[in-house]
Amino acid sequence: MIEDDHGAGAAPVNSAVLQAIEPYIDALADRIADRMNRGRDRMINQHDSELGARRHRDAVKRRIANAEGGAGRAGRNYLLTLQAIREELAGRGGRGTPGKASPANDSPPGGSGSAGKSRARELADFEREVMTGLRTVKP
């Protein structure tokens, strides 16, 4: 048994187990980093948006509140995907009124809309991609 390099108080780890799973951990970390970097490239902040800063921020707030996807925040940056910006420009800004933040419980009757399906599909695709990558790693 050896201690890992995370400093004093870190739990001891079995080096054989760590060596056995390390290639899988590295492959998973690489895939996650790639996915995060790809997603980051497609996000646009309020200063670069065709919507204008205020409408862009309102759209992000509404999409986050309604769990519609395509939106996020990083500090003072409000981020939308290109697809979300296109939807806002087309006036299909989701469940709320375009440009107005609405509470999360104002969803229409009959379900969660297509945003939930696309998020579930995106997660399933990501899971398949990770599992495929893990199968290709030779321990």
Chimera marker file (.cmm) of the C-alpha trace (Angstrom):
<marker_set name="trace">
<marker id="1" x="0.000" y="0.000" z="0.000" r="1" g="1" b="0" radius="0.5"/>
<marker id="2" x="1.229" y="3.477" z="-0.886" r="1" g="1" b="0" radius="0.5"/>
<marker id="3" x="-0.184" y="6.913" z="-0.423" r="1" g="1" b="0" radius="0.5"/>
<marker id="4" x="-1.229" y="8.939" z="-3.391" r="1" g="1" b="0" radius="0.5"/>
<marker id="5" x="0.240" y="12.353" z="-4.122" r="1" g="1" b="0" radius="0.5"/>
<marker id="6" x="-2.705" y="14.397" z="-2.838" r="1" g="1" b="0" radius="0.5"/>
<marker id="7" x="-0.887" y="15.384" z="0.348" r="1" g="1" b="0" radius="0.5"/>
<marker id="8" x="-1.120" y="14.670" z="4.021" r="1" g="1" b="0" radius="0.5"/>
<marker id="9" x="-4.324" y="13.047" z="5.163" r="1" g="1" b="0" radius="0.5"/>
<marker id="10" x="-5.023" y="11.467" z="1.798" r="1" g="1" b="0" radius="0.5"/>
<marker id="11" x="-6.316" y="7.939" z="2.002" r="1" g="1" b="0" radius="0.5"/>
<marker id="12" x="-3.868" y="5.176" z="1.107" r="1" g="1" b="0" radius="0.5"/>
<marker id="13" x="-4.488" y="3.520" z="-2.242" r="1" g="1" b="0" radius="0.5"/>
<marker id="14" x="-3.623" y="0.105" z="-3.529" r="1" g="1" b="0" radius="0.5"/>
<marker id="15" x="-1.121" y="0.707" z="-6.310" r="1" g="1" b="0" radius="0.5"/>
<marker id="16" x="-2.162" y="-2.433" z="-8.223" r="1" g="1" b="0" radius="0.5"/>
<marker id="17" x="-5.779" y="-1.298" z="-8.347" r="1" g="1" b="0" radius="0.5"/>
<marker id="18" x="-4.788" y="2.222" z="-9.277" r="1" g="1" b="0" radius="0.5"/>
<marker id="19" x="-2.497" y="0.987" z="-12.052" r="1" g="1" b="0" radius="0.5"/>
<marker id="20" x="-5.250" y="-1.289" z="-13.351" r="1" g="1" b="0" radius="0.5"/>
<marker id="21" x="-7.873" y="1.451" z="-13.654" r="1" g="1" b="0" radius="0.5"/>
<marker id="22" x="-5.609" y="4.374" z="-14.506" r="1" g="1" b="0" radius="0.5"/>
<marker id="23" x="-5.894" y="3.938" z="-18.316" r="1" g="1" b="0" radius="0.5"/>
<marker id="24" x="-9.685" y="4.005" z="-18.018" r="1" g="1" b="0" radius="0.5"/>
<marker id="25" x="-9.613" y="7.090" z="-15.823" r="1" g="1" b="0" radius="0.5"/>
<marker id="26" x="-7.267" y="8.861" z="-18.246" r="1" g="1" b="0" radius="0.5"/>
<marker id="27" x="-9.424" y="7.950" z="-21.252" r="1" g="1" b="0" radius="0.5"/>
<marker id="28" x="-12.566" y="9.132" z="-19.491" r="1" g="1" b="0" radius="0.5"/>
<marker id="29" x="-10.917" y="12.387" z="-18.400" r="1" g="1" b="0" radius="0.5"/>
<marker id="30" x="-9.719" y="13.039" z="-21.961" r="1" g="1" b="0" radius="0.5"/>
<marker id="31" x="-13.200" y="12.417" z="-23.379" r="1" g="1" b="0" radius="0.5"/>
<marker id="32" x="-14.829" y="14.676" z="-20.827" r="1" g="1" b="0" radius="0.5"/>
<marker id="33" x="-12.290" y="17.442" z="-21.484" r="1" g="1" b="0" radius="0.5"/>
<marker id="34" x="-12.839" y="17.129" z="-25.253" r="1" g="1" b="0" radius="0.5"/>
<marker id="35" x="-16.600" y="17.268" z="-24.839" r="1" g="1" b="0" radius="0.5"/>
<marker id="36" x="-16.416" y="20.305" z="-22.567" r="1" g="1" b="0" radius="0.5"/>
<marker id="37" x="-14.094" y="22.132" z="-24.964" r="1" g="1" b="0" radius="0.5"/>
<marker id="38" x="-16.337" y="21.383" z="-27.945" r="1" g="1" b="0" radius="0.5"/>
<marker id="39" x="-19.367" y="22.700" z="-26.076" r="1" g="1" b="0" radius="0.5"/>
<marker id="40" x="-17.519" y="25.820" z="-24.996" r="1" g="1" b="0" radius="0.5"/>
<marker id="41" x="-16.700" y="26.729" z="-28.594" r="1" g="1" b="0" radius="0.5"/>
<marker id="42" x="-20.371" y="26.781" z="-29.493" r="1" g="1" b="0" radius="0.5"/>
<marker id="43" x="-21.421" y="29.067" z="-26.640" r="1" g="1" b="0" radius="0.5"/>
<marker id="44" x="-21.784" y="32.796" z="-27.192" r="1" g="1" b="0" radius="0.5"/>
<marker id="45" x="-21.790" y="35.403" z="-24.424" r="1" g="1" b="0" radius="0.5"/>
<marker id="46" x="-24.102" y="38.399" z="-24.209" r="1" g="1" b="0" radius="0.5"/>
<marker id="47" x="-21.513" y="40.800" z="-25.610" r="1" g="1" b="0" radius="0.5"/>
<marker id="48" x="-21.150" y="38.886" z="-28.888" r="1" g="1" b="0" radius="0.5"/>
<marker id="49" x="-24.809" y="37.953" z="-29.330" r="1" g="1" b="0" radius="0.5"/>
<marker id="50" x="-27.050" y="39.035" z="-32.171" r="1" g="1" b="0" radius="0.5"/>
<marker id="51" x="-29.850" y="39.344" z="-29.605" r="1" g="1" b="0" radius="0.5"/>
<marker id="52" x="-28.254" y="42.242" z="-27.784" r="1" g="1" b="0" radius="0.5"/>
<marker id="53" x="-26.985" y="42.002" z="-24.238" r="1" g="1" b="0" radius="0.5"/>
<marker id="54" x="-30.269" y="42.467" z="-22.336" r="1" g="1" b="0" radius="0.5"/>
<marker id="55" x="-32.378" y="40.106" z="-24.455" r="1" g="1" b="0" radius="0.5"/>
<marker id="56" x="-29.552" y="37.568" z="-24.396" r="1" g="1" b="0" radius="0.5"/>
<marker id="57" x="-29.310" y="37.677" z="-20.569" r="1" g="1" b="0" radius="0.5"/>
<marker id="58" x="-33.086" y="37.390" z="-20.227" r="1" g="1" b="0" radius="0.5"/>
<marker id="59" x="-33.118" y="34.386" z="-22.555" r="1" g="1" b="0" radius="0.5"/>
<marker id="60" x="-30.381" y="32.676" z="-20.529" r="1" g="1" b="0" radius="0.5"/>
<marker id="61" x="-32.217" y="33.289" z="-17.255" r="1" g="1" b="0" radius="0.5"/>
<marker id="62" x="-35.483" y="31.957" z="-18.680" r="1" g="1" b="0" radius="0.5"/>
<marker id="63" x="-33.879" y="28.879" z="-20.250" r="1" g="1" b="0" radius="0.5"/>
<marker id="64" x="-32.072" y="28.008" z="-17.010" r="1" g="1" b="0" radius="0.5"/>
<marker id="65" x="-35.228" y="28.536" z="-14.924" r="1" g="1" b="0" radius="0.5"/>
<marker id="66" x="-37.281" y="26.349" z="-17.284" r="1" g="1" b="0" radius="0.5"/>
<marker id="67" x="-34.517" y="23.739" z="-17.798" r="1" g="1" b="0" radius="0.5"/>
<marker id="68" x="-34.775" y="24.271" z="-21.550" r="1" g="1" b="0" radius="0.5"/>
<marker id="69" x="-31.097" y="23.717" z="-22.318" r="1" g="1" b="0" radius="0.5"/>
<marker id="70" x="-28.773" y="25.649" z="-24.569" r="1" g="1" b="0" radius="0.5"/>
<marker id="71" x="-27.909" y="28.147" z="-21.843" r="1" g="1" b="0" radius="0.5"/>
<marker id="72" x="-25.432" y="28.586" z="-19.029" r="1" g="1" b="0" radius="0.5"/>
<marker id="73" x="-23.570" y="31.068" z="-16.875" r="1" g="1" b="0" radius="0.5"/>
<marker id="74" x="-19.896" y="31.466" z="-16.135" r="1" g="1" b="0" radius="0.5"/>
<marker id="75" x="-19.393" y="34.269" z="-13.655" r="1" g="1" b="0" radius="0.5"/>
<marker id="76" x="-20.800" y="37.409" z="-15.267" r="1" g="1" b="0" radius="0.5"/>
<marker id="77" x="-21.008" y="35.779" z="-18.690" r="1" g="1" b="0" radius="0.5"/>
<marker id="78" x="-24.412" y="34.597" z="-19.841" r="1" g="1" b="0" radius="0.5"/>
<marker id="79" x="-23.984" y="31.934" z="-22.504" r="1" g="1" b="0" radius="0.5"/>
<marker id="80" x="-26.268" y="30.619" z="-25.242" r="1" g="1" b="0" radius="0.5"/>
<marker id="81" x="-25.631" y="28.050" z="-27.928" r="1" g="1" b="0" radius="0.5"/>
<marker id="82" x="-25.923" y="29.098" z="-31.564" r="1" g="1" b="0" radius="0.5"/>
<marker id="83" x="-29.082" y="27.002" z="-31.829" r="1" g="1" b="0" radius="0.5"/>
<marker id="84" x="-30.629" y="28.752" z="-28.815" r="1" g="1" b="0" radius="0.5"/>
<marker id="85" x="-29.828" y="32.153" z="-30.332" r="1" g="1" b="0" radius="0.5"/>
<marker id="86" x="-31.467" y="31.087" z="-33.599" r="1" g="1" b="0" radius="0.5"/>
<marker id="87" x="-34.562" y="29.984" z="-31.677" r="1" g="1" b="0" radius="0.5"/>
<marker id="88" x="-34.706" y="33.294" z="-29.825" r="1" g="1" b="0" radius="0.5"/>
<marker id="89" x="-34.344" y="35.258" z="-33.055" r="1" g="1" b="0" radius="0.5"/>
<marker id="90" x="-37.115" y="33.192" z="-34.641" r="1" g="1" b="0" radius="0.5"/>
<marker id="91" x="-39.374" y="33.947" z="-31.683" r="1" g="1" b="0" radius="0.5"/>
<marker id="92" x="-39.454" y="30.322" z="-30.541" r="1" g="1" b="0" radius="0.5"/>
<marker id="93" x="-37.694" y="31.192" z="-27.322" r="1" g="1" b="0" radius="0.5"/>
<marker id="94" x="-39.150" y="28.307" z="-25.403" r="1" g="1" b="0" radius="0.5"/>
<marker id="95" x="-41.994" y="28.211" z="-22.925" r="1" g="1" b="0" radius="0.5"/>
<marker id="96" x="-41.880" y="31.798" z="-21.731" r="1" g="1" b="0" radius="0.5"/>
<marker id="97" x="-42.459" y="35.010" z="-23.580" r="1" g="1" b="0" radius="0.5"/>
<marker id="98" x="-39.317" y="35.887" z="-25.585" r="1" g="1" b="0" radius="0.5"/>
<marker id="99" x="-37.203" y="38.376" z="-23.717" r="1" g="1" b="0" radius="0.5"/>
<marker id="100" x="-38.960" y="37.878" z="-20.362" r="1" g="1" b="0" radius="0.5"/>
<marker id="101" x="-37.743" y="35.679" z="-17.540" r="1" g="1" b="0" radius="0.5"/>
<marker id="102" x="-40.517" y="33.367" z="-16.384" r="1" g="1" b="0" radius="0.5"/>
<marker id="103" x="-40.747" y="31.066" z="-13.381" r="1" g="1" b="0" radius="0.5"/>
<marker id="104" x="-39.961" y="27.399" z="-13.848" r="1" g="1" b="0" radius="0.5"/>
<marker id="105" x="-43.517" y="26.311" z="-13.029" r="1" g="1" b="0" radius="0.5"/>
<marker id="106" x="-45.016" y="28.057" z="-16.079" r="1" g="1" b="0" radius="0.5"/>
<marker id="107" x="-44.539" y="25.038" z="-18.341" r="1" g="1" b="0" radius="0.5"/>
<marker id="108" x="-47.320" y="24.302" z="-20.814" r="1" g="1" b="0" radius="0.5"/>
<marker id="109" x="-49.649" y="21.373" z="-20.240" r="1" g="1" b="0" radius="0.5"/>
<marker id="110" x="-48.644" y="18.155" z="-21.901" r="1" g="1" b="0" radius="0.5"/>
<marker id="111" x="-45.000" y="17.708" z="-21.039" r="1" g="1" b="0" radius="0.5"/>
<marker id="112" x="-41.550" y="19.142" z="-21.023" r="1" g="1" b="0" radius="0.5"/>
<marker id="113" x="-41.199" y="19.926" z="-24.709" r="1" g="1" b="0" radius="0.5"/>
<marker id="114" x="-38.468" y="18.896" z="-27.104" r="1" g="1" b="0" radius="0.5"/>
<marker id="115" x="-35.639" y="20.386" z="-25.029" r="1" g="1" b="0" radius="0.5"/>
<marker id="116" x="-35.820" y="17.509" z="-22.541" r="1" g="1" b="0" radius="0.5"/>
<marker id="117" x="-35.723" y="14.931" z="-25.306" r="1" g="1" b="0" radius="0.5"/>
<marker id="118" x="-32.718" y="16.489" z="-26.978" r="1" g="1" b="0" radius="0.5"/>
<marker id="119" x="-30.866" y="16.677" z="-23.647" r="1" g="1" b="0" radius="0.5"/>
<marker id="120" x="-31.635" y="13.007" z="-22.950" r="1" g="1" b="0" radius="0.5"/>
<marker id="121" x="-30.495" y="12.104" z="-26.451" r="1" g="1" b="0" radius="0.5"/>
<marker id="122" x="-27.323" y="14.161" z="-25.996" r="1" g="1" b="0" radius="0.5"/>
<marker id="123" x="-26.542" y="12.391" z="-22.718" r="1" g="1" b="0" radius="0.5"/>
<marker id="124" x="-27.172" y="8.982" z="-24.289" r="1" g="1" b="0" radius="0.5"/>
<marker id="125" x="-24.840" y="9.838" z="-27.174" r="1" g="1" b="0" radius="0.5"/>
<marker id="126" x="-22.181" y="10.989" z="-24.727" r="1" g="1" b="0" radius="0.5"/>
<marker id="127" x="-22.517" y="7.789" z="-22.696" r="1" g="1" b="0" radius="0.5"/>
<marker id="128" x="-22.131" y="5.665" z="-25.852" r="1" g="1" b="0" radius="0.5"/>
<marker id="129" x="-19.076" y="7.692" z="-26.882" r="1" g="1" b="0" radius="0.5"/>
<marker id="130" x="-17.438" y="7.260" z="-23.472" r="1" g="1" b="0" radius="0.5"/>
<marker id="131" x="-18.167" y="3.534" z="-23.354" r="1" g="1" b="0" radius="0.5"/>
<marker id="132" x="-16.785" y="3.067" z="-26.856" r="1" g="1" b="0" radius="0.5"/>
<marker id="133" x="-13.650" y="4.931" z="-25.889" r="1" g="1" b="0" radius="0.5"/>
<marker id="134" x="-13.225" y="2.854" z="-22.755" r="1" g="1" b="0" radius="0.5"/>
<marker id="135" x="-13.517" y="-0.373" z="-24.741" r="1" g="1" b="0" radius="0.5"/>
<marker id="136" x="-10.665" y="0.748" z="-26.998" r="1" g="1" b="0" radius="0.5"/>
<marker id="137" x="-8.264" y="1.318" z="-24.088" r="1" g="1" b="0" radius="0.5"/>
<marker id="138" x="-5.949" y="-1.628" z="-23.485" r="1" g="1" b="0" radius="0.5"/>
<marker id="139" x="-5.101" y="-1.932" z="-19.767" r="1" g="1" b="0" radius="0.5"/>
<link id1="1" id2="2" r="1" g="1" b="0" radius="0.2"/>
<link id1="2" id2="3" r="1" g="1" b="0" radius="0.2"/>
<link id1="3" id2="4" r="1" g="1" b="0" radius="0.2"/>
<link id1="4" id2="5" r="1" g="1" b="0" radius="0.2"/>
<link id1="5" id2="6" r="1" g="1" b="0" radius="0.2"/>
<link id1="6" id2="7" r="1" g="1" b="0" radius="0.2"/>
<link id1="7" id2="8" r="1" g="1" b="0" radius="0.2"/>
<link id1="8" id2="9" r="1" g="1" b="0" radius="0.2"/>
<link id1="9" id2="10" r="1" g="1" b="0" radius="0.2"/>
<link id1="10" id2="11" r="1" g="1" b="0" radius="0.2"/>
<link id1="11" id2="12" r="1" g="1" b="0" radius="0.2"/>
<link id1="12" id2="13" r="1" g="1" b="0" radius="0.2"/>
<link id1="13" id2="14" r="1" g="1" b="0" radius="0.2"/>
<link id1="14" id2="15" r="1" g="1" b="0" radius="0.2"/>
<link id1="15" id2="16" r="1" g="1" b="0" radius="0.2"/>
<link id1="16" id2="17" r="1" g="1" b="0" radius="0.2"/>
<link id1="17" id2="18" r="1" g="1" b="0" radius="0.2"/>
<link id1="18" id2="19" r="1" g="1" b="0" radius="0.2"/>
<link id1="19" id2="20" r="1" g="1" b="0" radius="0.2"/>
<link id1="20" id2="21" r="1" g="1" b="0" radius="0.2"/>
<link id1="21" id2="22" r="1" g="1" b="0" radius="0.2"/>
<link id1="22" id2="23" r="1" g="1" b="0" radius="0.2"/>
<link id1="23" id2="24" r="1" g="1" b="0" radius="0.2"/>
<link id1="24" id2="25" r="1" g="1" b="0" radius="0.2"/>
<link id1="25" id2="26" r="1" g="1" b="0" radius="0.2"/>
<link id1="26" id2="27" r="1" g="1" b="0" radius="0.2"/>
<link id1="27" id2="28" r="1" g="1" b="0" radius="0.2"/>
<link id1="28" id2="29" r="1" g="1" b="0" radius="0.2"/>
<link id1="29" id2="30" r="1" g="1" b="0" radius="0.2"/>
<link id1="30" id2="31" r="1" g="1" b="0" radius="0.2"/>
<link id1="31" id2="32" r="1" g="1" b="0" radius="0.2"/>
<link id1="32" id2="33" r="1" g="1" b="0" radius="0.2"/>
<link id1="33" id2="34" r="1" g="1" b="0" radius="0.2"/>
<link id1="34" id2="35" r="1" g="1" b="0" radius="0.2"/>
<link id1="35" id2="36" r="1" g="1" b="0" radius="0.2"/>
<link id1="36" id2="37" r="1" g="1" b="0" radius="0.2"/>
<link id1="37" id2="38" r="1" g="1" b="0" radius="0.2"/>
<link id1="38" id2="39" r="1" g="1" b="0" radius="0.2"/>
<link id1="39" id2="40" r="1" g="1" b="0" radius="0.2"/>
<link id1="40" id2="41" r="1" g="1" b="0" radius="0.2"/>
<link id1="41" id2="42" r="1" g="1" b="0" radius="0.2"/>
<link id1="42" id2="43" r="1" g="1" b="0" radius="0.2"/>
<link id1="43" id2="44" r="1" g="1" b="0" radius="0.2"/>
<link id1="44" id2="45" r="1" g="1" b="0" radius="0.2"/>
<link id1="45" id2="46" r="1" g="1" b="0" radius="0.2"/>
<link id1="46" id2="47" r="1" g="1" b="0" radius="0.2"/>
<link id1="47" id2="48" r="1" g="1" b="0" radius="0.2"/>
<link id1="48" id2="49" r="1" g="1" b="0" radius="0.2"/>
<link id1="49" id2="50" r="1" g="1" b="0" radius="0.2"/>
<link id1="50" id2="51" r="1" g="1" b="0" radius="0.2"/>
<link id1="51" id2="52" r="1" g="1" b="0" radius="0.2"/>
<link id1="52" id2="53" r="1" g="1" b="0" radius="0.2"/>
<link id1="53" id2="54" r="1" g="1" b="0" radius="0.2"/>
<link id1="54" id2="55" r="1" g="1" b="0" radius="0.2"/>
<link id1="55" id2="56" r="1" g="1" b="0" radius="0.2"/>
<link id1="56" id2="57" r="1" g="1" b="0" radius="0.2"/>
<link id1="57" id2="58" r="1" g="1" b="0" radius="0.2"/>
<link id1="58" id2="59" r="1" g="1" b="0" radius="0.2"/>
<link id1="59" id2="60" r="1" g="1" b="0" radius="0.2"/>
<link id1="60" id2="61" r="1" g="1" b="0" radius="0.2"/>
<link id1="61" id2="62" r="1" g="1" b="0" radius="0.2"/>
<link id1="62" id2="63" r="1" g="1" b="0" radius="0.2"/>
<link id1="63" id2="64" r="1" g="1" b="0" radius="0.2"/>
<link id1="64" id2="65" r="1" g="1" b="0" radius="0.2"/>
<link id1="65" id2="66" r="1" g="1" b="0" radius="0.2"/>
<link id1="66" id2="67" r="1" g="1" b="0" radius="0.2"/>
<link id1="67" id2="68" r="1" g="1" b="0" radius="0.2"/>
<link id1="68" id2="69" r="1" g="1" b="0" radius="0.2"/>
<link id1="69" id2="70" r="1" g="1" b="0" radius="0.2"/>
<link id1="70" id2="71" r="1" g="1" b="0" radius="0.2"/>
<link id1="71" id2="72" r="1" g="1" b="0" radius="0.2"/>
<link id1="72" id2="73" r="1" g="1" b="0" radius="0.2"/>
<link id1="73" id2="74" r="1" g="1" b="0" radius="0.2"/>
<link id1="74" id2="75" r="1" g="1" b="0" radius="0.2"/>
<link id1="75" id2="76" r="1" g="1" b="0" radius="0.2"/>
<link id1="76" id2="77" r="1" g="1" b="0" radius="0.2"/>
<link id1="77" id2="78" r="1" g="1" b="0" radius="0.2"/>
<link id1="78" id2="79" r="1" g="1" b="0" radius="0.2"/>
<link id1="79" id2="80" r="1" g="1" b="0" radius="0.2"/>
<link id1="80" id2="81" r="1" g="1" b="0" radius="0.2"/>
<link id1="81" id2="82" r="1" g="1" b="0" radius="0.2"/>
<link id1="82" id2="83" r="1" g="1" b="0" radius="0.2"/>
<link id1="83" id2="84" r="1" g="1" b="0" radius="0.2"/>
<link id1="84" id2="85" r="1" g="1" b="0" radius="0.2"/>
<link id1="85" id2="86" r="1" g="1" b="0" radius="0.2"/>
<link id1="86" id2="87" r="1" g="1" b="0" radius="0.2"/>
<link id1="87" id2="88" r="1" g="1" b="0" radius="0.2"/>
<link id1="88" id2="89" r="1" g="1" b="0" radius="0.2"/>
<link id1="89" id2="90" r="1" g="1" b="0" radius="0.2"/>
<link id1="90" id2="91" r="1" g="1" b="0" radius="0.2"/>
<link id1="91" id2="92" r="1" g="1" b="0" radius="0.2"/>
<link id1="92" id2="93" r="1" g="1" b="0" radius="0.2"/>
<link id1="93" id2="94" r="1" g="1" b="0" radius="0.2"/>
<link id1="94" id2="95" r="1" g="1" b="0" radius="0.2"/>
<link id1="95" id2="96" r="1" g="1" b="0" radius="0.2"/>
<link id1="96" id2="97" r="1" g="1" b="0" radius="0.2"/>
<link id1="97" id2="98" r="1" g="1" b="0" radius="0.2"/>
<link id1="98" id2="99" r="1" g="1" b="0" radius="0.2"/>
<link id1="99" id2="100" r="1" g="1" b="0" radius="0.2"/>
<link id1="100" id2="101" r="1" g="1" b="0" radius="0.2"/>
<link id1="101" id2="102" r="1" g="1" b="0" radius="0.2"/>
<link id1="102" id2="103" r="1" g="1" b="0" radius="0.2"/>
<link id1="103" id2="104" r="1" g="1" b="0" radius="0.2"/>
<link id1="104" id2="105" r="1" g="1" b="0" radius="0.2"/>
<link id1="105" id2="106" r="1" g="1" b="0" radius="0.2"/>
<link id1="106" id2="107" r="1" g="1" b="0" radius="0.2"/>
<link id1="107" id2="108" r="1" g="1" b="0" radius="0.2"/>
<link id1="108" id2="109" r="1" g="1" b="0" radius="0.2"/>
<link id1="109" id2="110" r="1" g="1" b="0" radius="0.2"/>
<link id1="110" id2="111" r="1" g="1" b="0" radius="0.2"/>
<link id1="111" id2="112" r="1" g="1" b="0" radius="0.2"/>
<link id1="112" id2="113" r="1" g="1" b="0" radius="0.2"/>
<link id1="113" id2="114" r="1" g="1" b="0" radius="0.2"/>
<link id1="114" id2="115" r="1" g="1" b="0" radius="0.2"/>
<link id1="115" id2="116" r="1" g="1" b="0" radius="0.2"/>
<link id1="116" id2="117" r="1" g="1" b="0" radius="0.2"/>
<link id1="117" id2="118" r="1" g="1" b="0" radius="0.2"/>
<link id1="118" id2="119" r="1" g="1" b="0" radius="0.2"/>
<link id1="119" id2="120" r="1" g="1" b="0" radius="0.2"/>
<link id1="120" id2="121" r="1" g="1" b="0" radius="0.2"/>
<link id1="121" id2="122" r="1" g="1" b="0" radius="0.2"/>
<link id1="122" id2="123" r="1" g="1" b="0" radius="0.2"/>
<link id1="123" id2="124" r="1" g="1" b="0" radius="0.2"/>
<link id1="124" id2="125" r="1" g="1" b="0" radius="0.2"/>
<link id1="125" id2="126" r="1" g="1" b="0" radius="0.2"/>
<link id1="126" id2="127" r="1" g="1" b="0" radius="0.2"/>
<link id1="127" id2="128" r="1" g="1" b="0" radius="0.2"/>
<link id1="128" id2="129" r="1" g="1" b="0" radius="0.2"/>
<link id1="129" id2="130" r="1" g="1" b="0" radius="0.2"/>
<link id1="130" id2="131" r="1" g="1" b="0" radius="0.2"/>
<link id1="131" id2="132" r="1" g="1" b="0" radius="0.2"/>
<link id1="132" id2="133" r="1" g="1" b="0" radius="0.2"/>
<link id1="133" id2="134" r="1" g="1" b="0" radius="0.2"/>
<link id1="134" id2="135" r="1" g="1" b="0" radius="0.2"/>
<link id1="135" id2="136" r="1" g="1" b="0" radius="0.2"/>
<link id1="136" id2="137" r="1" g="1" b="0" radius="0.2"/>
<link id1="137" id2="138" r="1" g="1" b="0" radius="0.2"/>
<link id1="138" id2="139" r="1" g="1" b="0" radius="0.2"/>
</marker_set>
